[in-house]
């Protein structure tokens, strides 16, 4: 079983992922993910809920390309967040996720 990490904040998760080599910003460079989601895997997911304000909710994803590029993608979960971000991330596979065929 792989180690599970819990970080106190989005900024702490981003710092720790950066230390693990997740340095590429997929939010600023998401074109290839949109066009070729099969080339990317989500290796880390951290979700944060705002204590007093739902607009503070966010999810941090650690993503690895099949070419070895490691980076992060951050989405907000409030009504103000981009539906485009949600559409982008839902197309990626999650490492360790089991698939079944009917």
Phi, psi and omega per residue, in radians:
X1 nan 2.423 -3.119
X2 -1.420 2.749 3.140
X3 -1.247 2.434 3.088
X4 -1.897 2.270 3.135
X5 -1.934 2.469 3.057
X6 -2.158 2.218 -3.141
X7 -2.018 2.633 -3.045
X8 -1.231 -0.453 -3.062
X9 -2.628 2.917 3.078
X10 -1.042 -0.784 -3.102
X11 -1.112 -0.634 3.099
X12 -1.182 -0.720 3.101
X13 -1.076 -0.753 3.125
X14 -1.105 -0.711 3.118
X15 -1.107 -0.810 -3.120
X16 -1.161 -0.688 3.087
X17 -1.132 -0.697 3.097
X18 -1.040 -0.723 3.104
X19 -1.108 -0.451 3.121
X20 -1.576 0.126 3.079
X21 1.696 0.067 3.110
X22 -1.505 1.393 -2.995
X23 -1.844 -0.284 -3.086
X24 -1.390 2.441 3.138
X25 -1.699 1.735 -3.134
X26 -1.276 -0.334 3.061
X27 -1.151 -0.646 3.139
X28 -1.465 -0.301 -3.043
X29 -2.382 1.027 -3.026
X30 -1.656 0.049 -3.051
X31 -0.999 -0.801 -3.092
X32 -1.216 -0.599 3.076
X33 -1.084 -0.739 -3.140
X34 -1.116 -0.752 -3.086
X35 -1.376 -0.564 -3.041
X36 -2.382 1.095 -3.098
X37 -1.073 -0.389 3.141
X38 -1.174 -0.232 3.140
X39 -1.546 0.039 -3.019
X40 -2.270 2.577 3.102
X41 -2.303 2.407 3.038
X42 -1.490 2.076 3.137
X43 -1.767 -0.430 -3.119
X44 -2.411 2.436 3.052
X45 -2.363 2.219 3.078
X46 -2.264 2.154 -3.128
X47 -1.957 2.393 -3.125
X48 -2.226 2.318 3.086
X49 -1.902 2.388 3.111
X50 -1.197 2.311 -3.125
X51 -1.159 -0.730 -3.085
X52 -2.074 -0.245 -3.060
X53 -2.371 2.026 3.127
X54 -1.029 -0.391 3.114
X55 -1.204 -0.205 3.123
X56 -1.515 0.025 -3.129
X57 -1.277 2.458 3.136
X58 -2.730 2.761 3.032
X59 -2.227 2.311 3.123
X60 -1.889 2.231 3.127
X61 -1.996 2.295 2.969
X62 -1.694 2.042 -3.001
X63 -2.051 2.468 3.093
X64 -2.199 2.318 3.072
X65 -1.510 2.824 3.118
X66 -1.185 -0.159 3.093
X67 -1.689 0.024 3.087
X68 1.677 -0.021 3.106
X69 -1.235 2.202 -3.120
X70 -2.006 2.296 3.141
X71 -2.748 -3.055 -3.104
X72 -2.140 2.687 3.059
X73 -2.415 2.213 -3.090
X74 -2.047 2.284 3.079
X75 -2.140 2.546 2.990
X76 -1.576 2.695 3.131
X77 -2.014 0.243 3.111
X78 -1.489 3.015 3.111
X79 -1.117 -0.362 -3.124
X80 -1.491 -0.158 -3.087
X81 -1.311 2.781 -3.051
X82 -1.338 2.229 3.034
X83 -1.139 -0.483 3.121
X84 -1.071 -0.718 3.112
X85 -1.078 -0.760 3.132
X86 -1.123 -0.723 3.119
X87 -1.107 -0.666 3.139
X88 -1.121 -0.874 -3.012
X89 -1.264 -0.547 -3.100
X90 -1.183 -0.335 -3.140
X91 -1.400 -0.256 -3.080
X92 -1.486 2.648 3.076
X93 -1.520 2.654 3.135
X94 -1.824 2.210 -3.129
X95 -1.013 2.277 3.121
X96 1.536 -0.124 3.128
X97 -1.250 2.307 3.140
X98 -1.582 2.317 3.085
X99 -1.898 2.600 3.102
X100 -2.215 2.622 3.077
X101 -2.003 2.538 -3.135
X102 -1.690 nan nan
